[in-house]
Amino acid sequence: PIPIGEECNTPYGVAKVLDYRKTNEVVAVEMVGWSAKAYLQRSALKPVNKGLLGSIFQRLSLPEPVEKKADFPFAEGTKISTPFGSGKLKKPIVSPKKKRQDTAKRQQADHGYRTVSISLDSWKLADGSSPLLYCTPETAKMWKERKGEPSIFSLSTLESLMTSSRNILLDPFLTQKEAPPVVPKVKRYFEQAAAVSTEFGSGVVRSFRPDDGFYEVSLVGWKLANGSHPTAYLRKDDMRTLMATGCQEGYPVLTKLGVSGTLASVEPTTGIHIVTVPSSRMVCYLQPDCIVGPLKAAVGEDVSTAFGEGKVMYYDQENDTYRIKLNGWNALLYAKSDTFERLGEGIEDRDGPFGVKWLLSFLFFPSESSITTRSRSNSLVSGSQSNRSVS
């Protein structure tokens, strides 16, 4: 057999012996002049003539190894004339010969996309480098084959390209029709912070869900161990406007402000109690808990006693006693609520100075200079229509 390391002639050219398998007489050889290995039978190999002339003729007969130039688009540095200026191929596609070696690395870098990059030498960025243009191999090959043609790149071309790109990107947003306003499925009745009465006690509306019509209500009449109030989720039919205990619309009440008046009305969507105070020419907008309770007569109202008619001048809450000035007498009467009768109905006196007409002028027909937005907090309006908030 031919010794390992010696050269020999094969049907494919000169090769160097790497290994010999005696069991099946197979010789492993490495080809000389090109990168390849072959496994041949012993009979297919012939020793190389060691003579001087034979060696010379053998070397002369062997073709010089010529490195095959990589075809486009595998060659890096290939010049390409693009619509944006001339450039060189910077990031070619992996050659089939090297594909098996670094396919995974290339795919990871390219994120699975088959693209090439071209360095535009005719452009210079602020840092002195050239921008990179990414395109498909088919597009790059088309530009490459268009030899001799002048570059179609110009400012007008760039402007046209940018305009068309802007239209393509922005048109869907600019031409998009304005979405119609969302109509709530359930119309809201009770306003935010409205005082309501429920089967679980009094509460305050915290929020409203228009999709299903549920109100989030804080049950202020309850207090948990940690000092907070429980929350209930109720529908409109499970609640009603909270009225101050024992009070009725059109009858006198005593407020925590220390003044008495007539409960003109209760705003149903907010629970605000509107109290007129004839003696002070005021209208009070109060929460239910600011009403102390009902009275037999308010200060300034006319009453009938066993000693004749008179006018209520003062109410003593501590002793539940009314101080009444008798008409025609220069005398004061201190009486309990069951010893006199109230004259007139206050708010029902439409033409009086503090009757219905006067009240409506405050509620619905204020002057333009005094129109204000009223909050849910307690407030009052005096005869001069000045607004003041009361905690």
C-alpha positions in Angstrom: 0.0 0.0 0.0 0.9 3.6 -0.5 2.4 5.1 2.7 0.3 7.7 4.6 1.4 11.2 3.6 2.5 10.2 0.1 0.9 11.6 -3.0 -0.8 9.4 -5.5 -2.8 9.6 -8.7 -6.6 9.1 -8.5 -9.3 9.3 -11.2 -10.0 12.8 -9.8 -6.4 14.1 -9.8 -3.5 14.1 -7.4 -4.3 13.4 -3.8 -2.5 12.8 -0.5 -3.1 9.6 1.5 -4.6 10.2 4.9 -5.6 6.7 6.1 -5.8 3.1 4.9 -8.4 0.6 6.1 -7.0 -2.9 5.8 -10.4 -4.6 6.4 -12.0 -3.4 3.2 -8.9 -1.9 1.5 -10.4 1.6 1.4 -8.0 4.6 1.3 -8.9 8.0 2.6 -7.2 10.7 0.5 -7.3 14.6 0.5 -7.3 16.1 -3.0 -4.4 18.4 -3.9 -5.4 21.8 -5.5 -9.0 21.8 -4.2 -10.6 21.2 -0.8 -12.2 17.8 -0.9 -11.8 14.3 0.6 -12.3 11.0 -1.1 -12.6 7.4 0.0 -11.4 5.1 -2.8 -10.5 1.5 -3.4 -6.8 0.6 -3.2 -6.9 -0.5 -6.8 -8.0 2.9 -8.0 -4.8 4.6 -6.7 -1.5 4.7 -8.5 1.8 5.9 -7.0 3.3 9.2 -8.4 6.5 8.8 -10.4 9.3 10.2 -8.3 11.6 10.9 -11.3 12.6 14.5 -12.0 10.9 14.6 -15.3 7.9 12.8 -14.0 7.5 15.3 -11.2 7.9 18.2 -13.5 5.4 16.8 -16.0 3.1 15.9 -13.1 3.2 19.5 -11.7 2.8 21.0 -15.2 -0.2 18.7 -15.9 -2.0 19.9 -12.7 -4.2 23.0 -13.3 -3.4 26.0 -11.2 -6.1 26.4 -8.5 -8.3 29.3 -9.5 -10.4 30.9 -6.8 -13.9 31.1 -8.3 -15.3 34.6 -8.1 -18.5 34.7 -6.2 -21.5 35.5 -8.3 -23.9 38.3 -7.4 -25.4 38.8 -4.9 -22.8 36.9 -2.8 -19.9 39.2 -3.5 -19.2 41.9 -1.0 -18.2 45.3 -2.4 -20.1 44.9 -5.7 -20.9 48.4 -7.1 -24.6 49.1 -7.6 -26.3 52.2 -8.9 -29.5 52.7 -7.0 -32.2 55.4 -7.4 -30.7 57.0 -4.3 -27.1 57.1 -5.6 -24.3 54.7 -6.2 -23.1 52.4 -3.5 -21.4 49.1 -2.7 -22.8 45.8 -1.4 -22.2 45.9 2.3 -24.1 42.9 3.6 -24.4 40.2 1.0 -26.5 37.0 1.3 -24.7 34.0 2.7 -22.9 32.0 0.0 -24.2 28.4 -0.4 -20.7 27.2 0.4 -20.7 29.0 3.8 -24.3 28.6 4.5 -23.9 25.4 6.5 -21.3 27.1 8.7 -23.1 30.3 9.8 -26.7 29.9 8.7 -28.0 30.1 12.3 -25.8 33.2 13.0 -27.0 35.0 9.9 -30.7 34.1 10.5 -30.5 35.5 14.0 -28.9 38.7 12.7 -31.3 39.1 9.9 -34.4 38.0 12.0 -35.3 35.6 9.3 -35.6 38.2 6.5 -33.8 37.7 3.1 -32.3 41.2 2.5 -29.0 42.8 1.5 -27.6 46.1 2.5 -26.0 48.7 0.2 -23.7 51.4 1.5 -24.5 54.6 -0.3 -21.1 56.2 -0.9 -22.6 59.3 -2.5 -24.3 60.2 0.8 -22.5 61.4 3.9 -24.1 61.6 7.4 -23.2 64.0 10.1 -20.7 61.6 11.6 -19.0 61.1 8.2 -20.4 57.6 7.6 -22.6 56.5 4.7 -26.2 55.5 5.1 -27.2 51.9 4.5 -30.0 51.0 2.1 -31.8 47.6 2.7 -33.5 45.9 -0.2 -34.3 42.4 -1.5 -31.7 40.6 -3.6 -34.1 40.7 -6.6 -34.2 44.5 -6.4 -30.5 44.8 -6.0 -29.9 42.6 -8.9 -32.3 44.7 -11.1 -30.3 47.8 -10.2 -27.0 46.0 -10.9 -28.1 44.9 -14.4 -29.1 48.5 -15.2 -25.5 49.4 -16.2 -24.7 52.7 -17.8 -28.0 54.3 -17.0 -27.9 57.6 -15.2 -29.1 57.6 -11.6 -32.6 58.7 -11.4 -32.1 60.1 -7.9 -32.9 63.8 -7.5 -34.4 66.1 -5.0 -37.7 66.0 -6.9 -37.6 62.2 -6.8 -37.0 62.2 -3.1 -39.7 64.8 -2.6 -42.2 62.7 -4.6 -41.2 59.6 -2.7 -41.6 61.2 0.7 -44.9 62.7 -0.3 -46.3 59.4 -1.5 -45.0 57.7 1.6 -46.6 60.3 3.8 -49.9 59.9 2.0 -49.8 56.1 2.3 -49.0 56.3 6.0 -51.2 59.1 7.1 -54.2 58.8 4.7 -55.9 56.1 6.8 -55.8 58.4 9.8 -56.6 61.6 8.0 -59.6 60.2 6.2 -60.8 58.1 9.1 -64.4 59.2 10.0 -64.9 60.5 13.4 -66.4 57.9 15.6 -70.0 58.5 16.7 -70.4 59.5 20.3 -71.0 56.6 22.6 -74.6 56.5 23.7 -75.0 55.1 27.2 -77.2 52.0 27.3 -78.9 53.3 30.5 -79.6 56.9 31.1 -78.3 58.3 34.4 -80.8 59.7 36.9 -79.0 60.3 40.2 -76.1 62.7 39.9 -72.7 62.3 41.6 -72.8 62.7 45.4 -76.6 62.6 45.4 -78.1 61.7 48.8 -80.3 58.6 48.4 -82.3 56.3 50.6 -82.0 52.5 50.2 -83.2 49.4 51.9 -79.8 49.3 53.7 -80.1 52.9 55.0 -79.1 56.3 53.7 -76.2 56.6 51.2 -74.3 58.8 48.8 -73.9 58.1 45.1 -70.2 57.7 44.2 -70.3 56.6 40.5 -72.5 55.2 37.8 -72.1 52.4 35.2 -74.0 53.3 32.0 -73.5 49.8 30.6 -75.7 48.1 33.1 -77.3 51.0 35.0 -75.8 50.2 38.4 -74.9 52.9 40.9 -72.0 52.7 43.4 -73.4 53.9 46.7 -71.5 54.5 49.9 -73.8 53.6 52.8 -73.0 56.5 55.1 -75.5 55.2 57.7 -73.2 52.2 58.4 -69.7 52.2 59.8 -67.4 49.2 59.7 -64.9 48.2 62.4 -62.1 50.0 60.5 -64.2 53.2 60.4 -65.0 53.0 56.7 -68.5 52.8 55.1 -69.7 49.7 53.2 -70.4 50.0 49.4 -73.6 48.8 47.7 -74.2 48.4 44.0 -77.9 49.3 43.3 -80.2 50.2 40.4 -82.4 53.3 40.2 -85.5 51.3 41.3 -83.7 50.2 44.5 -83.2 53.8 45.6 -85.2 57.0 46.2 -84.3 60.6 46.9 -83.4 61.1 50.6 -85.7 63.4 52.5 -84.8 64.9 55.8 -86.4 63.0 58.6 -90.0 64.2 59.4 -89.9 67.0 56.8 -92.3 67.7 54.0 -92.2 70.1 51.1 -94.1 73.3 51.7 -93.7 73.1 55.5 -91.3 74.9 58.0 -88.0 73.4 58.9 -85.1 74.2 61.2 -81.6 74.1 59.7 -78.2 73.6 61.2 -77.3 77.2 60.2 -79.5 78.4 63.1 -82.2 79.8 60.8 -85.7 78.5 60.1 -87.5 78.6 56.8 -89.9 76.7 54.5 -88.8 73.6 52.7 -89.7 74.7 49.2 -88.6 71.6 47.3 -86.2 68.7 47.1 -84.2 68.3 43.9 -84.9 64.6 43.0 -81.6 63.8 41.2 -79.3 65.3 43.8 -81.2 65.2 47.1 -80.6 69.0 47.6 -83.1 70.6 50.0 -84.1 74.1 48.9 -85.2 76.1 52.0 -86.5 79.7 51.7 -85.9 82.0 54.7 -88.4 84.9 54.5 -87.0 86.7 57.5 -83.5 87.0 56.0 -84.5 87.0 52.3 -82.4 84.0 51.6 -82.6 80.7 49.7 -80.5 77.8 51.2 -79.4 74.8 49.2 -78.7 72.1 51.8 -77.9 68.4 52.2 -80.5 66.4 54.1 -78.2 66.1 57.1 -78.2 69.9 57.4 -81.9 69.9 58.2 -82.5 69.6 62.0 -86.2 68.8 61.7 -89.7 70.1 61.1 -91.2 73.2 62.9 -94.7 74.4 63.6 -93.9 77.7 62.1 -90.7 79.5 60.8 -89.4 82.8 62.0 -91.3 85.6 60.4 -94.5 83.6 59.7 -97.9 84.7 61.0 -99.6 82.5 63.6 -102.9 82.4 65.5 -102.9 82.0 69.3 -105.4 82.1 72.1 -104.6 85.8 72.6 -104.9 86.7 69.0 -102.7 86.7 65.9 -99.0 87.4 66.0 -95.7 86.8 64.3 -93.0 84.3 65.2 -89.9 86.2 66.3 -87.6 83.5 67.6 -87.4 79.7 68.2 -85.7 78.3 71.2 -84.5 74.8 70.1 -83.3 73.8 73.5 -86.6 74.4 75.2 -88.8 73.9 72.0 -90.4 77.2 72.6 -91.6 79.9 70.2 -91.4 83.6 70.9 -94.4 85.3 69.3 -95.1 89.1 69.1 -98.8 89.7 69.3 -100.4 92.1 66.9 -102.0 95.2 68.5 -100.4 94.4 71.8 -97.0 95.5 73.0 -96.5 92.0 74.4 -94.5 88.8 73.7 -95.9 85.3 74.0 -93.8 82.3 74.8 -95.7 79.2 73.5 -95.3 75.6 72.7 -96.1 74.2 69.3 -99.4 72.8 70.3 -100.8 76.1 71.6 -101.0 78.0 68.3 -101.7 77.5 64.6 -99.8 78.6 61.5 -101.5 81.0 59.2 -101.0 80.8 55.5 -98.9 78.2 53.7 -95.8 80.3 53.0 -94.8 79.0 49.6 -98.3 78.7 48.4 -98.7 82.5 48.8 -97.8 83.1 45.1 -98.0 86.9 45.1 -96.3 87.4 48.5 -92.7 88.9 48.6 -91.3 85.4 49.4 -94.0 83.3 47.6 -93.6 81.0 44.6 -92.9 83.7 42.1 -90.0 85.0 44.3 -88.6 81.5 44.7 -88.8 80.7 41.0 -86.9 84.0 40.2 -84.0 82.6 42.2 -84.2 79.0 40.9 -84.8 79.4 37.2 -84.6 83.1 36.1 -81.5 84.7 37.6 -80.0 87.7 35.9 -77.2 87.0 33.4 -74.6 88.6 35.6 -75.3 86.2 38.5 -75.4 82.9 36.7 -73.1 80.5 38.5 -72.5 76.7 38.7 -73.8 75.3 42.0 -71.9 72.6 43.7 -73.2 69.7 45.9 -72.0 71.4 49.0 -74.3 73.5 51.2 -74.8 77.0 49.9 -77.2 79.9 50.3 -78.4 82.9 48.2 -79.4 86.2 49.8 -81.8 88.8 48.6 -79.0 90.5 46.7 -78.3 87.2 44.9 -74.8 86.8 46.3 -73.8 83.2 46.6 -72.0 81.8 49.6 -70.9 78.2 50.3 -71.4 76.8 53.8 -69.6 73.8 55.1 
